[in-house]
């Protein structure tokens, strides 16, 4: 019985590890839905700028930023530039627009901008 339990545990852990790898490969699919519209319409003062390199390599956010398509990045940059007050706030924080790699709306309504 002990061998069966050990084998079951090993099989379960292997399956979880494989699922993590497959999940990571599909990270670009986790680009926040409608983030471009959120960025265009953002009018709050809560803006957090995060350097992607400060996130762990296994961090889900880092994966979707690193794996974003050129089209996704271009649409996000266009949305930032269309929101003049947001673009001005980011420039005031010395954010180079071409380094913006992602964005995410926080639960408190703030906006997190990820830079590369």
N, C-alpha and C positions, 0 to 999 in steps of 0.2 A: 504494500500500500504506500509506503514511503517513497518508493521509486516512481510510482504513478503520480504522486503529488509533486515531486521534484520535476518530473518531465512536463507536467501541466504548467507549472510555474515558468519553466524555461520557454515553453511554447508561447505562453501569454506575453512574456517580456519581449520575445522576438517579434511577435505580431505588432506590439505597440511601437517598437523601434522602427519597423518597416512602415507603419502608418505615419509616423512622424516624418520620415523621408519623403513619402508620397505627398503628404500635406505641404511640406516645404517646397516641393517642386511646383505646386500649384499656387504659390504665393501671389503671383501677379493677378490671379483671379480674385484676390481679397482686397483689391483697390477699393477704397471706400465708395459706396454708391453715391452718385450725384454730388461728389465732393466739389466739383467745379461750380455747381450752382450754389453750394454752401459758401464757397470762397467769394464768389461774385456778390452775394448778398450780405456777407458778414459786415456788421457795423459796430461791433463791440470793441472795447479797449483791451480785452484779455487776449493777448497774442503771445504765444510761447514759441520761441525758436529753438529747435533741437538739432544738433549735429548728429547725423545718422551714425557716424563712426563711434559715438559714445554708447550706442546700443550694442548688446551682445549679438554675435553672429546668428544665434538661434532665435532672436527676437522676431516675432511675427511682423511687426511694423517694419523692421529693417529689411526683412525679406521682400515685402511687397514694394518698398521704395526701391530697393536694389534691382528688382525684376520688373519694374514698371516699363511699359512700352514707350517708345518715342512719342507715339500719339497721345498717350495718357499724360506724359510730362508736358507736351506742347499745349494740350487743353488746359492743364492746371496753370501753367505760366500765363496763358491768355486770360484766364479767369482772375488771376492776381493782378495783372496789369489793367484789367477792366474795372477793378475796384480801386479807384484812385486813393481814397483815404488809407486803405490797407497797404497799398504799394508804398505810399509815403512813410507809413509807420515802419515798414520793413526796411526801407532805405535808411531811415533814421537810426536803425539798429545795425547798419552796415551789412545788410543782407544783399548779396549779389543775386539778382533775379535768376540768372542762368544756373545758379546752384540749388534752386528749389527743386526738391525731389519728390515731395509728397506733402499732404496736409490731412488733418484729421480734426473733426469737431469734438471738443471735450464735453463731458456730461454737463458742465456748468455753463455751456454756451460759448466758451472760449474757443480759440482756434490754435492748433499746434501746427507750425510749419516746420517741415523736415528739410534740412539742407545737406548737400553732399560736399 
